[in-house]
Amino acid sequence: YLNFKTIKKIFKPKEQGEGVGAKVRRIIGTHVLNKKEMDPFLMLDYFNVKLPAGFPDHPHRGFETVTYMLKGQIHHEDFKGHKGTIGPGDIQWMTAGKGIVHAEIPASKTEPSIGFQLWINLKKTEKMKPPAYQEYPKEEIPQVDKWEDEGVKVKVIAGEAFDVKGPIYTRTPAEYMDFELKKDSVYKHTIPARWNFLVFCFEGSFEITQDDEKPRKLEKDTAAFMEISDDDEMMEIKGLDKTNRFLLVAGLPLKEPIAAYGPFVMNTDE
């Protein structure tokens, strides 16, 4: 028998400017939920961008970035000549390691490019490794379809759901999944002890069961950040609208000092 995950805070990230003319909702990485609280994650942006806006040449060092597209396309290119395009359902997992400079530009002036970018910190021993990419078109991301029986679909990017494992190798233990629930369908997810955990509703709305109070409601464009626990715990979540989608992000804190200045994330300020 597992206790239900206790919600620590529910909040709606405001839209803010980023890059050149782009709009993002920053879910992790502001004073509302900072990177120390959500260790090992440094940032999570829900972006919506179309030309001429974009993210021109910018450096990264000491962490991994994961870009997951929902709609539209993003072209990316780095200073070593690695380039490509990711579209709906595709993933690009980039380990910046000792450093990379890259650009991410939307493909269209008319159709917005919408998706999530997650920054995952690397432990000290991994920070100065050479940069690396893991790229997965949507066909390679396992989709579990329990729609008929249980009213649940999930794209397992990293971690495990319904005994299906995601393809991504995370250097920092983490889960990253995209869930869709039918109206009144309920999904239960076990969170390992001492992991940080967050869900973000990007379509519809949900109810999350709590042990000693009534369920808490999660509206569109709203995140629920959970209390950390020394025991494995259960999140029970129910879809309330016709279509309901949420992103699940969970990981084991590194508990290392974070010296972050913009795109560089190291252990000390040197």
C-alpha positions in Angstrom: 0.0 0.0 0.0 1.5 3.3 -1.0 0.6 6.8 0.2 -0.6 9.3 -2.4 1.9 12.0 -3.5 1.3 15.2 -1.6 1.0 18.3 -3.8 3.4 21.0 -2.5 2.3 23.7 -4.9 0.1 24.3 -7.9 1.0 27.2 -10.1 0.4 28.6 -13.6 3.7 29.8 -15.3 3.4 33.2 -17.0 4.4 33.6 -20.6 7.7 35.3 -21.0 10.1 36.3 -23.8 13.1 34.1 -24.6 15.6 33.9 -27.5 14.6 36.4 -30.2 10.9 37.1 -30.2 9.9 33.7 -28.8 7.3 33.1 -26.1 7.8 30.4 -23.4 6.0 29.4 -20.2 8.9 28.6 -17.8 7.6 25.8 -15.6 11.0 25.1 -13.8 13.6 27.7 -13.4 11.9 30.8 -11.9 11.4 32.0 -8.3 8.1 30.0 -8.3 9.9 26.7 -8.7 13.6 27.1 -8.8 16.3 24.6 -10.0 17.4 23.8 -6.4 13.9 22.7 -5.5 13.4 20.6 -8.7 17.0 19.2 -8.7 18.2 17.5 -11.1 16.1 19.7 -13.5 17.4 23.2 -14.2 14.6 24.4 -16.5 11.5 23.3 -18.3 10.0 25.6 -21.0 6.7 25.2 -22.9 7.6 27.1 -26.0 5.5 28.5 -28.8 7.5 30.1 -31.6 7.3 31.0 -35.3 9.5 32.8 -37.8 11.1 35.3 -37.6 11.4 34.5 -33.9 13.8 31.7 -32.7 16.8 30.8 -30.7 19.9 31.9 -32.7 23.4 30.7 -31.8 23.8 30.2 -28.1 26.2 28.1 -25.9 25.4 25.3 -23.4 27.7 23.6 -21.0 27.4 21.1 -18.1 23.9 19.7 -18.7 21.6 18.0 -21.1 18.7 19.5 -23.1 15.7 17.5 -24.2 13.5 19.0 -26.9 10.1 17.3 -27.4 7.9 18.6 -30.2 4.1 18.7 -30.1 3.4 20.7 -33.3 5.4 22.3 -36.1 9.1 21.8 -36.7 12.4 23.1 -35.4 15.6 23.2 -37.4 18.8 22.9 -35.3 22.4 23.2 -36.1 25.6 23.3 -34.0 29.1 24.7 -34.5 30.4 21.2 -35.4 28.0 21.0 -38.4 25.6 18.6 -36.8 22.1 19.6 -38.0 18.6 18.3 -38.5 14.9 19.0 -38.2 12.5 17.6 -35.5 8.8 17.6 -36.0 5.6 16.6 -34.0 6.3 13.7 -31.6 10.1 13.8 -32.2 12.8 14.1 -29.6 16.2 15.6 -29.6 18.3 14.8 -26.5 21.5 16.8 -26.5 24.3 16.4 -23.9 26.1 19.7 -23.9 28.9 18.2 -21.7 32.1 20.4 -21.9 30.4 22.8 -24.3 28.4 23.3 -27.5 27.1 26.3 -29.5 23.9 25.7 -31.4 20.9 27.4 -33.0 17.2 26.3 -32.9 15.0 28.0 -35.5 11.3 27.3 -36.3 10.5 26.1 -39.8 7.5 28.3 -40.6 6.2 31.9 -40.5 2.6 30.8 -40.3 2.5 27.6 -38.3 3.8 27.8 -34.7 6.4 25.4 -33.4 5.1 24.2 -30.0 6.9 21.8 -27.6 8.8 21.4 -24.4 12.5 21.8 -23.6 13.8 20.3 -20.4 17.3 21.0 -19.0 18.7 18.1 -16.9 21.8 18.7 -14.8 24.8 16.4 -15.1 26.7 15.2 -12.1 30.2 16.5 -11.7 31.9 13.5 -13.3 29.8 13.9 -16.5 30.0 17.7 -17.0 33.2 17.8 -19.0 32.5 14.9 -21.4 32.3 15.5 -25.1 28.9 16.7 -26.5 26.6 13.9 -27.7 23.2 13.6 -29.3 20.4 11.1 -29.1 17.7 11.8 -31.7 14.5 9.8 -31.9 11.7 10.3 -34.5 8.2 9.7 -33.1 8.2 6.2 -34.6 10.9 5.2 -32.1 9.2 6.6 -29.0 7.1 3.7 -27.6 3.4 4.6 -27.3 1.4 2.5 -24.9 -2.3 2.4 -25.9 -4.7 1.4 -23.2 -7.4 3.7 -24.6 -10.2 1.1 -25.0 -9.8 -0.6 -21.6 -8.4 2.1 -19.3 -8.7 5.4 -21.3 -5.0 6.0 -21.1 -2.3 6.6 -23.7 1.3 7.4 -23.0 4.4 8.2 -25.0 7.3 6.9 -22.9 10.4 9.1 -23.7 12.4 8.2 -20.6 11.6 5.9 -17.7 8.8 3.3 -17.6 5.0 3.0 -17.7 2.9 -0.1 -18.1 6.2 -2.1 -18.2 7.3 -0.2 -21.3 10.7 1.5 -21.2 11.6 4.7 -23.0 14.5 4.6 -25.5 16.5 7.5 -24.0 19.5 6.8 -21.9 19.5 9.4 -19.1 22.8 10.0 -17.4 20.9 11.3 -14.4 18.0 9.0 -13.4 14.8 10.6 -14.7 11.4 10.0 -16.2 9.8 12.1 -19.0 6.4 11.1 -20.4 3.4 12.5 -22.3 0.1 11.2 -21.1 -3.4 11.5 -22.5 -6.5 10.5 -20.5 -10.2 10.1 -21.5 -12.8 11.9 -19.4 -13.2 10.2 -16.0 -10.2 7.8 -16.7 -7.8 7.3 -13.8 -4.1 6.6 -14.0 -1.8 5.6 -11.2 2.0 6.1 -11.3 4.5 5.0 -8.7 7.2 7.6 -7.9 10.5 6.2 -6.4 11.6 7.3 -2.9 13.5 10.6 -2.8 12.7 11.6 -6.4 11.5 15.0 -7.4 8.2 15.0 -9.3 6.1 17.3 -11.4 3.1 17.2 -13.8 2.1 19.9 -16.2 -1.3 20.0 -17.8 -1.2 21.3 -21.4 -4.7 20.2 -22.5 -8.0 19.7 -20.7 -7.8 19.5 -16.9 -7.3 16.9 -14.1 -7.9 15.9 -10.5 -5.1 14.6 -8.4 -6.0 12.5 -5.4 -4.7 13.5 -2.0 -4.6 11.4 1.2 -6.3 13.5 3.8 -8.1 16.2 1.8 -10.2 16.4 -1.3 -8.6 16.0 -4.7 -6.8 19.0 -6.1 -7.7 20.4 -9.6 -5.1 20.9 -12.3 -6.2 23.3 -15.0 -4.7 23.8 -18.5 -1.2 25.4 -18.5 -0.8 24.7 -14.8 1.8 22.6 -13.0 1.7 20.5 -9.8 4.9 20.1 -7.9 5.0 17.3 -5.3 6.5 16.9 -1.9 9.6 14.7 -1.9 9.3 11.5 0.3 11.6 8.9 1.8 9.2 6.2 0.5 7.8 5.2 -2.8 4.5 6.9 -3.4 1.6 6.9 -5.8 0.2 9.6 -7.9 -3.5 9.1 -8.9 -4.7 11.4 -11.6 -8.1 11.6 -13.3 -9.0 13.3 -16.6 -11.9 15.8 -16.4 -12.5 17.1 -20.0 -13.0 15.4 -23.3 -9.2 15.4 -24.1 -6.7 15.7 -21.3 -2.9 15.7 -21.6 -0.1 16.1 -19.1 3.7 16.0 -19.1 5.3 14.0 -16.3 8.8 14.9 -15.2 10.6 13.1 -12.4 14.2 12.6 -11.4 16.6 11.7 -8.6 18.3 14.9 -7.2 22.0 15.2 -7.6 22.4 17.2 -4.4 25.5 18.9 -5.8 26.2 22.6 -5.7 24.8 24.5 -8.7 26.8 27.4 -10.1 24.6 28.6 -13.1 25.1 31.7 -15.2 22.8 31.6 -18.1 23.7 28.6 -20.3 26.7 27.4 -18.2 25.9 25.1 -15.3 28.9 23.9 -13.3 29.6 23.0 -9.7 31.7 26.1 -8.9 32.0 29.6 -10.3 35.4 29.1 -11.9 
